[in-house]
Amino acid sequence: MRSRTGWRLAVHGSLALAGLLMIVPLVWIVLTAFKERNEVFSQVPQWLPAHPTFANFFGVLDAMPFWRYYWNTIVVAFGLLGLQLVTVTLAAYAFARMEFWGRDALFIVLLVQLMIAPQSTVVQNYITVTRLGLLDTKLAIMAPYLASAYGTFLLRQTFKGIPKELEEAAALDGCGGIRFLWHVALPLALPGYLAFGLVSITYHWNEFFWPLVVTETTNSRTLTLGLGIFAQTAEGSADWTMLMAMTLMVIAVPLVVFLIFQRRFINSFMQSGLGG
């Protein structure tokens, strides 16, 4: 009994130490964002700002079209999520509840996409986007991700967990096919949708490489590109306080959303990712 208790204490202590090490950079970013510039380069490092100021945040807004980048990011992340929900729902429902020739083989081919790095298809995607005349648009950023193998797999697992008897009972009441999907399957699959939604928004909110390839002006650039451009222009002057302020502004939305839905997020994976 004592050995088991000691083992649990050791595991919890190790996890607490790892969590502390992971949160230290975030704490440093937050505190540095409120410091004056001379405090960053002081000979004796100090964690707490001597004179907290919001001047760095206002400086970011004056130095670049921050709100334009913010709007572009919101349109891309949430607009893409809306389109993905349509495609992954129909695909996942077909793979989970419908019988057709080659279904399992097609699903395996779909899962192969999860093992292919997105960077390996950049050239062909760039050629396609260019030929469609979408270069330097928000739609160009969204185009390669309109379908999601990960989302299809996650929701397929959720739909497979719905009892067959429930579908048969609904069919007897005249609620079959698409009506069963809309009125029965979708409400039951909400945990899966929540899990996929958080993953999708976080990924596309922070994506850097593909938007860098297909955008050229501020009309379609996202926050991560704005942060990269700002860091490059500020490299000579090394204005780390403004850089940390902008970093905090970029990660604020996904961080707050995750903290609010953290418990539901974990429960969603437990309920939707392990079924059937």
C-alpha positions in Angstrom: 0.0 0.0 0.0 2.8 2.4 0.9 4.7 1.6 -2.3 1.6 2.3 -4.3 1.1 5.7 -2.5 4.8 6.5 -3.0 4.5 5.7 -6.7 1.5 8.0 -7.1 3.2 10.8 -5.3 6.2 10.4 -7.6 4.1 10.4 -10.7 2.0 13.4 -9.6 5.2 15.3 -8.6 6.8 14.6 -12.0 3.7 15.8 -13.8 3.5 18.9 -11.6 7.2 19.7 -12.4 6.7 19.1 -16.1 3.6 21.4 -16.1 5.5 24.1 -14.3 8.3 24.0 -16.8 5.8 24.2 -19.7 4.0 27.2 -18.2 7.2 29.2 -17.4 7.6 30.6 -21.0 3.9 31.7 -21.0 4.3 33.5 -17.7 7.5 35.2 -19.0 5.6 36.4 -22.1 2.8 37.9 -20.1 5.1 39.7 -17.7 7.4 41.0 -20.4 4.5 42.4 -22.4 3.8 44.8 -19.5 7.5 45.8 -18.9 9.3 48.9 -20.2 12.0 48.3 -22.7 14.9 49.1 -20.4 13.8 46.4 -17.9 14.3 43.6 -20.4 18.0 44.5 -20.9 18.8 45.1 -17.2 21.9 43.3 -16.0 19.9 41.6 -13.2 16.9 39.7 -14.7 13.7 40.6 -13.1 10.4 38.7 -13.4 7.9 41.3 -12.3 7.6 44.7 -14.2 8.7 47.6 -12.0 6.2 49.9 -13.7 3.5 47.9 -15.6 2.4 49.6 -18.7 0.0 49.0 -21.6 2.1 51.2 -24.0 3.5 48.0 -25.7 0.0 46.9 -26.8 -0.8 50.4 -28.2 2.5 50.4 -29.9 1.7 47.2 -31.7 -1.6 48.7 -32.9 0.2 51.7 -34.3 3.0 49.8 -35.9 1.0 47.4 -38.1 -2.6 46.7 -39.3 -3.2 44.4 -36.4 -7.0 44.4 -36.6 -6.9 43.6 -40.3 -4.8 40.5 -39.5 -7.1 39.6 -36.7 -10.2 39.7 -38.9 -8.5 37.7 -41.6 -7.6 35.0 -39.0 -11.2 34.9 -37.7 -12.6 34.5 -41.2 -10.2 31.8 -42.1 -10.4 29.8 -38.9 -14.1 29.9 -38.3 -15.1 29.9 -42.0 -13.0 26.9 -42.6 -14.5 25.1 -39.6 -18.0 25.7 -41.0 -17.1 24.3 -44.3 -15.3 21.3 -42.8 -18.3 20.4 -40.6 -20.3 19.9 -43.8 -17.8 17.7 -45.6 -16.6 15.6 -42.6 -20.2 15.1 -41.4 -21.4 13.6 -44.7 -18.2 11.6 -45.2 -18.1 10.2 -41.6 -21.8 9.3 -41.7 -21.4 7.4 -44.9 -18.4 5.5 -43.6 -20.1 4.7 -40.3 -23.7 3.9 -41.2 -24.0 3.1 -44.9 -23.1 -0.1 -46.7 -21.4 0.3 -50.2 -18.8 -1.5 -52.2 -15.2 -0.6 -51.3 -16.2 1.3 -48.2 -13.4 0.0 -46.0 -10.8 0.3 -48.7 -11.7 3.9 -49.3 -11.6 4.6 -45.6 -8.0 3.2 -45.4 -7.1 5.5 -48.3 -8.6 8.4 -46.5 -6.6 7.6 -43.3 -3.3 7.5 -45.4 -3.7 11.3 -45.6 -3.0 11.5 -41.9 0.5 10.1 -42.5 1.3 12.6 -45.3 3.0 15.9 -44.1 1.1 18.9 -45.5 4.4 20.4 -46.6 4.9 17.6 -49.1 1.9 18.8 -51.2 2.7 22.5 -51.1 4.0 22.8 -54.7 1.0 21.0 -56.3 -1.5 23.0 -54.0 0.2 26.2 -55.0 -0.1 25.4 -58.7 -3.8 24.5 -58.3 -4.5 27.7 -56.3 -2.7 29.8 -58.9 -4.6 28.3 -61.8 -7.9 28.9 -60.1 -7.0 32.6 -59.7 -7.2 32.4 -55.9 -3.7 33.6 -55.0 -3.5 36.2 -52.2 -7.0 35.5 -51.0 -8.4 34.0 -47.8 -10.0 31.3 -49.9 -6.5 30.2 -51.0 -5.6 29.6 -47.4 -8.7 27.6 -46.8 -8.7 25.5 -50.0 -6.4 22.6 -49.1 -8.3 22.0 -45.8 -11.9 21.9 -47.0 -12.0 18.2 -46.1 -10.3 16.7 -43.1 -9.3 13.1 -42.7 -8.9 13.6 -39.0 -12.3 15.0 -38.6 -13.8 12.3 -40.7 -12.2 9.6 -38.6 -13.2 11.3 -35.3 -16.9 11.7 -36.3 -17.0 8.2 -37.8 -16.1 6.8 -34.5 -18.8 8.8 -32.9 -21.5 7.7 -35.4 -20.5 4.1 -35.1 -21.2 4.3 -31.4 -24.9 5.1 -32.0 -26.9 1.8 -31.4 -28.3 0.2 -34.6 -31.6 -0.3 -32.8 -32.0 3.5 -32.4 -31.6 3.9 -36.2 -34.1 1.1 -36.9 -36.7 2.6 -34.4 -36.2 6.1 -36.0 -36.8 4.5 -39.5 -40.1 3.0 -38.3 -41.2 6.4 -37.3 -40.3 7.8 -40.8 -37.0 9.4 -39.6 -34.5 7.6 -41.8 -31.6 8.7 -44.0 -30.7 12.3 -43.9 -33.5 13.0 -41.4 -31.9 10.5 -38.9 -28.5 12.2 -39.4 -30.0 15.7 -38.7 -32.4 15.0 -35.9 -30.7 12.1 -34.1 -27.1 11.5 -35.0 -26.0 15.1 -34.9 -27.3 15.9 -31.4 -25.7 12.7 -30.1 -22.4 13.5 -31.8 -22.0 17.0 -30.2 -19.0 15.9 -28.1 -17.2 14.8 -31.2 -18.0 18.1 -33.0 -16.7 20.1 -30.0 -13.4 18.1 -30.0 -12.9 18.6 -33.7 -13.9 22.2 -33.6 -11.3 23.1 -31.0 -8.6 21.2 -32.8 -9.4 22.8 -36.1 -9.6 26.4 -34.9 -6.4 26.1 -32.9 -4.5 24.6 -35.8 -5.6 27.1 -38.4 -5.3 30.0 -36.0 -1.7 29.2 -35.6 -0.8 28.1 -39.1 2.1 29.9 -40.6 3.7 28.1 -43.6 0.8 27.8 -46.1 -0.5 31.3 -45.5 3.1 32.5 -46.0 3.2 30.8 -49.4 -0.1 32.0 -50.9 -0.5 35.5 -49.5 1.3 38.7 -50.5 -0.6 41.6 -49.0 -2.2 42.6 -45.7 -5.6 42.0 -47.4 -5.4 38.3 -46.7 -2.5 37.8 -44.3 -3.2 36.2 -40.9 -2.0 37.0 -37.4 0.9 34.5 -37.4 2.3 36.2 -40.6 1.8 39.6 -39.0 3.8 38.4 -36.0 6.6 37.0 -38.2 6.8 40.2 -40.2 6.8 42.3 -37.0 9.5 40.2 -35.5 11.7 40.5 -38.6 11.3 44.3 -38.8 12.0 44.6 -35.1 15.0 42.4 -35.1 17.5 45.2 -35.5 16.0 47.3 -32.6 15.2 44.2 -30.5 12.0 45.6 -29.1 11.1 42.5 -27.1 8.4 44.1 -25.0 6.3 45.0 -28.1 7.0 41.5 -29.6 5.8 39.8 -26.4 2.8 42.1 -26.3 1.8 41.1 -29.8 2.5 37.4 -29.1 0.1 37.6 -26.1 -2.5 39.3 -28.3 -2.2 36.5 -30.9 -2.5 33.6 -28.5 -5.1 35.2 -26.3 -8.3 33.9 -28.1 -7.3 30.2 -28.5 -5.8 30.2 -25.0 -9.0 31.6 -23.4 -11.2 29.3 -25.4 -9.2 26.2 -24.4 -9.2 27.2 -20.7 -13.0 27.6 -20.8 -13.7 24.4 -22.6 -10.8 22.3 -21.2 -12.9 19.8 -19.3 -15.4 19.4 -22.2 -12.5 19.1 -24.6 -11.0 16.1 -22.8 -14.4 14.5 -22.2 -15.2 14.9 -25.9 -12.2 12.9 -26.9 -13.0 10.2 -24.3 -16.6 9.9 -25.6 -16.0 10.3 -29.4 -12.6 9.0 -30.1 -12.9 5.6 -28.5 -16.3 4.5 -29.6 -16.9 1.5 -32.0 
